[in-house]
Amino acid sequence: MSQTPTVMAGPAWRPSSKAKLLWTAQAVLGWVIPFVAQAIWALVDGGHRGAQLLVLGISLVLAVVSIGVIPWWRYAVHRWEITDEAVYTRVGWITQESRVAPISRVQTVDTERGPLERLLDLATVTVTTASSAGAVTISALDRPVAERTVRQLTEIAARHRGDAT
């Protein structure tokens, strides 16, 4: 008698649509220092224009990909879901990681809002579990969704009387 393998459905919810803007802004800020460094190199060392143009060309191609492609790709992949049994996430853009954290293993639920997240009214929810794989992070949620998610997780975890170990 053969068994049909169980296929887990992917998590149902996407991050906020503003996640693409957040990830784009983070990528732009990440490229400021390399481009400033290249400008200083060009001003200080005029004898290596060929190498400088090559580095600038490579940097421009990489910047276009990281600013113009990766945020949309990440948005297409990132998913999350909370049920009475577990927290489900899928993240990544080249290498994808799916995580399932049983509610009985939840130890803490935190929110974080960096400067760009505050500007865009977004938040990141971090679910710390009794797992060697580390915390489960749900990034780029609209702030009200993040607050509702924290309340929901807290209520569900309170119903599970395990010791999270």
Summary of the structure (lengths in Angstrom):
residues: 165
radius of gyration: 20.8
end to end distance: 36.5
largest distance: 74.9
contacts: 435
relative contact order: 0.15
helix: 48%
strand: 24%
